[in-house]
Amino acid sequence: MSATALTTIQEVIERSLFERIRQEIVDKEYLPDIADTITYTSNQAGWDLWEADIKAIAEGAKGFAIELFNGGASESRGVKKVPRIVIDAGNFLPGALGGDPRRFFEDQGLTYKALVTPPQTVNYYVSFHLISNSIAQSRILNAILALSVLRRGYIPWYSDASKTFFARFLNYYNQSDNNEGIIEHVYAYEVPDAWDVSDIEVSSIAGEGSTIAKLSEVTLNTNVQKYMDRTWGYDSTPLVVT
């Protein structure tokens, strides 16, 4: 079995995209801020208040609220309740870059771990479904997506804003249902050259140990002449560098 840890990159990408869009919808006051856990407590009272505040937005000056759906049960994501944005997670296909096969060493404190990068990157694909039943709603949904997920730019990780990944707009198609009066614009995006495998421990690919002991002491003898004469003895005073 592999000693390499499972990667979380797919979760990072999906949750980061979700959070970017959610924050933009909240900022434009089309959705209450579920991150406010003081107001929206994790119990029935908090859930009831959440639903009441969504209804208040829809019945207020905005005229409608915008709900956002990510990965989850198809029962909730597939319902054509409008307006809404649904993030449809895609899959991975081969990327353009290859990893460096040479070893590098990661500091583990008392030891180093020998690692190599994976042999190839992958491109991740995701689609955003903007579902509405009026041109006014459709325009707002398009504007929110354009602000939150740039057509070409870097997205910060939801868990660590100092880290980013690159995303770019790839394709568009219309999936509207005129019989039901539903407008559905689908925007496909690509996250190119991501690593879907963590750095690989050498032991997991070569059958050898991956832990390397740290160098703790180097002993040098100051009597160079005795060393050259091959008469190095115990009467020499060594210089120890720790």
N, C-alpha and C positions, 0 to 999 in steps of 0.2 A: 504494500500500500504506500501511497505517496505521503511524505512528511510535510508537504507544502500546504499551508493554510488555504481555506476557501476564500475567494475574492468576494468583495461586496460591491464591485463597481456597478453592477446593474441596479442595485438598490440606490446607490449614490446618484446615478444619472436620473432615474425615475423620480425619486423624492425631491431632488434639486429642481427639476423642471416643474414639478407640482408646486413646490414652495414659491418659486418665482411668479408663477401665474396667480397663485392664491394671494400673495402679498399685493399684487397689482390690482386684483379685483377688490380687495379690502380697501386699498388706498383710494380707489375711485368710488367707494361707498356703495358697491353693488352686493356686498356680502359681509356679514358680521365676522369679527376676528376670532376664530375658534382657538387661536393661540392664547387668548385671554382666559386662562384657566380659573381666575378668580371670579369672573362673571359667569363663565360657562363651565360649571363644575361637572365632574364626571359622575353624574347621577341623573335620575329622571327629571329632577327640577332644572338642572342645567340643560338637558336636551330639550325640554319643553320651552325654555327661554330662548334657546337657539332657533327653534322653529318659529316662535312668535316674532323674533326680530327679523328673520328672513321675510315673513309675511308683511311686517311693517314696512320694510324696504320696498317690496313689490307694490304695496298699496299707497306708498308715499309719492314724493315728487319724482323719483327715478322712474316709476312706472313698472319696473320689473327688477327682480334680483337674479343674479347669475350664480348657479351652483357649479362646482368643479368636482370631477370624478377622475380617480386614478385607477390603479390596479385594484380589483375587488370582484365581488360577485356579479355575474352578468345580469342578475335580476335588477340591480340598481343602476348599473352602467348602461344597459341596453334600452331602458325606458326612454322614450322620446319626449320627456317633459322639458319644456323650453322656458327660457333659454338656458343653455348649459354648455360647458366645455368638457369633453371627455378625452383623456390622454390614453391612447391605444398603444401599449408597449409592443414593440416589434421584435426583431431578432438580431443576431450577430452574423456578419459575413466577413470574409477575409479582408484585412486592412492592407496598407501599402508598405508598412515598415517591418523590419525584422529586428530581433533582439541581439544584443552582443553576447556571443557564446563564451566569452572569457569570464573567469571567476572574478567576483568582487567580494569583499568581506564586510559584514555588518557587525558592528560593535554590540555585544550582548552583555557587557559589564565585565565579567571575569574571563570571557572567551570571545572569539569571533566566530561568526557563522559563514561558511562558504556558500555563495549563491550565484546563479546565473539568471539573466532575464529570459522570459519566454521567447520562443523562436519567431513568433509573429503577432502583430497587433490585429485587432478586429474593428470593424465599423458597426456601430449600433444604430438601428433605425426605429423611429417613433413617429406616430401620427397624432395630430390634434384635430378633433372633430368639433367644429363650432356649429352648434345646433340652435336654431331660432325659428320664429314663425312670422317675422316682419323684417323689412329692410333696415329699420331703425335699430333693432336688436343685433342684426348681422353686422352692421357697421361698428357697433360698440365692441362686439366680440373680436372682430378683426383688429381693432385698435388696441385692445388689451393684449392680444397675442403678440402684436408687433412690438409693444413696449416691453413685455416681460421676457420673451424669447427672441432675441435679435435675429435678423435674417442671416447674420454671420457675426459671431462673436463668442465671448467666453462667459460661461455660466459658473458662478461660485457654488461650491458644495454646500448642501443644506446643513451639514454638520461641522464644517470648517471653512469659513469664508476666505481664508488665506490660500485655499486650493481651488483650482478651476478646471473645467474641461471645455473643449471647443465644440460648438454646434453650428450647423448651417442649414438654411432652407434648401430643400432638394426638389420638391415636386408638389403639385396641387391637383385635386380633382373634385368635381361636384357630385355629391351623393344625395341631392335633394329628392324629396318625395312630394310631387305636386298634388297627388291625390289626397294626401294627409295634410297638405299645407305646411310642410316642414322644409326649411332651408338648412342644408347641411354642407358646409365647406370643410374640406379635409386638407390639411397642410402636413406634408411629410418632411421630417428633418433627419439629418444624419449627424451622429457624433463619430467623427473619424479617428482611427488609430488609438483605440483604447486597449488597455491590457485586461483581458478577461481571465487571466491566470496570474496569481501572485508570483513574485520572484521565486525561482525553483531552488530548493536545497540540493546541493551537489549529491548528497547521499541518496536522494530519491531518484536520481537518473544514472548514477554510476556505481551504486552498491558500496559506497565508501562513506566514512564518517564525514559529517559536515562541520563539526565543532573543532576549532583550532585554538590551542592554548595560546595565551598572550605571552610575549617575551617579557620576562620579569627581571633578568639579570644578564649583563654582558661583562665578562672578565678579560681584562687586557693585562699583559705582562710588560713592564717598562724596560726590561733588559733585552733590548732588540738584538744586541750582539750575541748573547747566549742563544737566542732563538735561531739566529742565522748560522751559528756554529753547531747547532743541534745539541747543545749541552744544557738545555733548559732544565733547571733543578728546583728543589724546594727552597734553596737559599734566595730565590728571586722573589721580590715583593710585587704581588699583583695589584693592579688598579681595577677596582670594581665600580662599575657604573650601573646603578639601579634605576 
